[in-house]
């Protein structure tokens, strides 16, 4: 299967959570998304150029003092890249779901650790600000700031890396060679 064939299959099955997806199909679809995203960054940068951010030292009133202390150029996919990733989001999720089915595991498994990670972060936020403090601060500023210790931030980063490695391991595991409860082996079925 080529990368474009994998992309066609994943887009065609973009709303299908049932069935199975081979390791080749899933990873070639990820490669397709990555390569198109890089191409869109190049196209957006050629058309619109980078986003330039200039930083200055400021006085007590917020007025810039002297020469710039930093000039940063940021290249992005812009509206093209954002639109492409939004179009790819559901096919990417369903391909991962079907990929887990291919190994005989439930499709939600790769998403469970990320949900747990976000839930822990939210609970830490609520524990710090309190429920009423969280909602009043969010209503006033449209965001909530929490000072996090270096140990907690380090522990959360380690947990995130472990979850990421676990997911890559799950998604790179070979297929079950026989028919499982999610359907026949897609390598043996003509698409």
C-alpha positions in Angstrom: 0.0 0.0 0.0 1.3 3.4 -0.9 1.0 6.5 1.2 -1.7 8.0 -1.1 -3.7 4.7 -1.0 -3.5 4.8 2.8 -4.7 8.4 2.9 -7.6 7.6 0.5 -8.7 4.7 2.7 -8.4 6.8 5.9 -10.4 9.6 4.4 -13.0 7.2 3.0 -13.4 5.6 6.4 -13.2 8.9 8.2 -16.4 8.3 10.2 -15.9 4.6 10.6 -14.9 3.4 14.1 -15.6 -0.3 13.4 -13.3 -2.7 11.6 -9.5 -2.8 11.5 -6.6 -0.7 10.0 -3.2 -2.2 9.4 0.0 -0.8 10.8 1.0 0.2 7.3 -2.2 2.0 6.6 -2.1 4.0 9.9 1.6 5.0 9.8 1.5 5.9 6.1 -1.5 8.1 6.8 0.5 9.8 9.6 3.4 10.3 7.2 0.9 11.8 4.6 -0.4 14.3 7.3 3.2 15.2 8.3 4.4 15.7 4.7 1.4 17.8 3.6 1.7 19.9 6.8 5.4 20.6 6.0 4.4 21.5 2.4 1.7 23.9 3.7 4.2 25.6 6.0 6.4 26.2 3.0 3.5 27.5 0.9 2.1 29.7 3.6 5.6 31.1 4.3 6.2 31.8 0.6 2.9 33.6 0.3 2.6 35.4 3.6 6.1 35.2 5.1 6.8 34.5 8.8 5.1 36.0 11.8 7.7 38.4 13.3 7.6 39.2 17.0 9.8 42.0 18.4 10.5 42.1 22.1 11.6 45.3 23.9 12.5 46.2 27.5 9.6 48.4 28.8 9.3 51.1 31.4 6.7 51.1 34.2 4.1 52.5 31.9 4.7 49.7 29.3 6.5 51.9 26.8 9.4 50.4 24.9 12.9 51.4 25.9 15.8 51.3 23.5 16.6 48.8 20.8 14.8 45.5 20.5 16.1 42.7 22.7 14.8 39.9 20.6 13.4 39.4 17.1 11.6 36.1 16.5 10.4 34.7 13.2 7.8 32.0 13.4 6.8 30.0 10.4 3.4 28.2 10.4 0.9 26.6 8.1 -1.4 29.5 8.7 -5.0 29.1 7.6 -4.0 26.4 5.0 -2.4 24.2 7.7 -5.1 24.7 10.3 -7.8 23.8 7.8 -5.9 20.8 6.6 -5.4 19.5 10.2 -9.1 20.1 11.0 -10.1 18.1 8.0 -7.6 15.3 9.0 -8.6 15.2 12.7 -11.5 12.8 12.6 -9.9 10.4 10.0 -6.8 10.4 12.2 -8.8 9.5 15.3 -10.8 6.8 13.5 -7.7 5.3 11.9 -6.1 5.1 15.4 -9.3 3.5 16.7 -9.3 0.9 14.0 -5.5 0.4 14.4 -6.2 -0.7 18.0 -8.9 -3.0 16.8 -6.3 -4.6 14.5 -4.4 -5.8 17.5 -7.5 -7.0 19.3 -7.6 -4.1 21.8 -10.5 -1.6 22.4 -10.2 1.5 20.1 -10.4 4.0 22.9 -7.3 2.7 24.6 -4.8 5.3 23.1 -7.0 8.1 24.1 -7.6 7.0 27.7 -4.1 8.0 29.1 -4.4 11.5 27.5 -7.9 11.9 29.0 -6.5 10.9 32.4 -3.6 13.3 32.1 -5.9 16.2 31.3 -8.2 15.2 34.1 -5.3 15.2 36.6 -4.3 18.7 35.3 -7.8 20.0 35.7 -8.1 18.6 39.3 -4.8 20.2 40.3 -6.1 23.5 38.9 -9.4 23.1 40.8 -7.5 22.2 44.0 -5.4 25.3 43.7 -8.1 27.8 42.9 -11.2 26.2 44.3 -14.3 25.7 42.2 -15.8 29.2 42.7 -12.3 30.8 42.3 -11.8 28.8 39.1 -15.0 30.0 37.5 -14.7 33.6 38.7 -11.1 33.9 37.5 -12.1 32.3 34.1 -15.0 34.7 33.8 -12.8 37.8 34.4 -9.8 36.8 32.4 -10.9 34.0 30.0 -8.1 31.8 31.4 -6.9 30.6 34.8 -3.3 30.8 35.9 -1.8 28.4 38.5 1.7 28.6 39.8 3.1 25.1 39.5 6.2 23.9 41.3 9.1 22.5 39.3 8.6 19.1 40.8 5.0 18.9 39.8 5.7 20.2 36.3 8.6 17.7 35.9 6.3 14.9 37.1 3.6 15.9 34.6 6.1 16.1 31.8 7.5 12.6 32.7 3.9 11.2 32.8 3.1 12.8 29.4 6.3 11.3 27.9 5.4 7.9 29.3 1.9 8.1 27.9 3.3 9.1 24.5 5.8 6.2 24.4 3.0 3.8 25.5 0.8 5.0 22.7 3.5 4.7 20.0 4.2 1.2 21.3 0.5 0.2 21.0 0.2 1.7 17.5 3.4 0.1 16.3 2.5 -3.4 17.5 1.9 -6.0 14.7 -1.6 -7.0 13.7 -3.3 -10.1 14.9 -2.9 -12.5 12.0 -6.3 -14.1 12.3 -9.9 -12.8 12.4 -10.6 -11.2 15.8 -13.8 -9.8 17.4 -13.4 -6.6 15.4 -13.3 -8.3 12.0 -11.1 -10.1 9.5 -7.4 -9.2 9.1 -7.4 -6.3 6.6 -4.2 -7.6 5.0 -6.2 -10.6 3.8 -9.2 -8.6 2.6 -9.4 -6.7 -0.7 -10.2 -3.1 0.0 
